[in-house]
Amino acid sequence: MINYLKYMVSVPRKFIITWIVAPAIYFLILPLAFANEGFEDLVIDQQREAFRGMSENEGLMNFMGISDWDNVFTLEGMITTYFFNLFVPLLVAIATIVLLNRMSAKAEEDGTFEFVAALPMTRSTIYLTHSIVATLFGLVIAMSWFHIMYIPMATMELSQTLDYGPMMQAGFQAALGGVTYGALGFAMAAYTGKSSNGWAFGIGLLAIEWISNMLSGTNDVFQWIDENISSFGAYGDPYNDGLNSGDVTLVTAKILIFLVIGFIGFRNRSLNLR
């Protein structure tokens, strides 16, 4: 299993490096925006005042998940509200589904999975290896993004900054939420042998839980989903409040349940071999 795990990491090496570097460079825009007063005034302060009328629309504010308009335009608000609570779970889910599909369900469809099936490993070992990658890959690339993003905060004089520990806690909770969607996508693709189901279930659940989070104040069903089973609802405010054991347990339990479901299907179905 160790050798196969090394294989899964070494073969898509360029893919992994790209997913570490590209989002990290994009995320650097935010802290660097607070390194130049002129740029900060033009891009952040003027935009905050230009769209302030939106803050008077309670329905729109609820839909966007905003409770404090001014806080959204601080470095803390931008990173913890938008990047961590939306873009990080989405990117982690997409990266995980793409990588695991390429190594499993999509490989079956393309006829390249025969190499793996011919290895002296049981299906359980193959699935366990895939599950480890599905769980750790998203966490590793996401934590890499956050550490690269923190470099300007630690080395440059910014008008605003974040504390390292709370930022990493918030990032970890966001990344763990993204892993739930990636794990479900991988599990359902493994269960059915169809890579398209990975996207349908993984991104589908992400969309449902995100909408429930945005509309939780307008509908009892959305509120129940957000408060009881949603990974977005479990995000909370870990930057200020720290990690909540109940929220971490909920998200971790979802990952395990999804992986077990996928294992049942993968173990019992016929592989799509040519």
Secondary structure, 3 states (H helix, E strand, C coil): CHHHHHHHHHCCHHHHHHHHHHHHHHHCHHHHHCCCHHHHHHHHHHHHHHCHHHHHCHHHHHHHCCCCHHHHCCHHHHHHHHHHHHHHHHHHHHHHHHHHHHHCHHHHHHCCCHHHHCCCCCHHHHHHHHHHHHHHHHHHHHHHHHHHHHHHHHHCCCCCCCCHHHHHHHHHHHHHHHHHHHHHHHHHHHHHCCHHHHHHHHHHHHHHHHHHHHCCCCCHHHHHHHHHCCCCCCCCCHHHHCCCHHHHHHHHHHHHHHHHHHHHHHHHCCCCCC
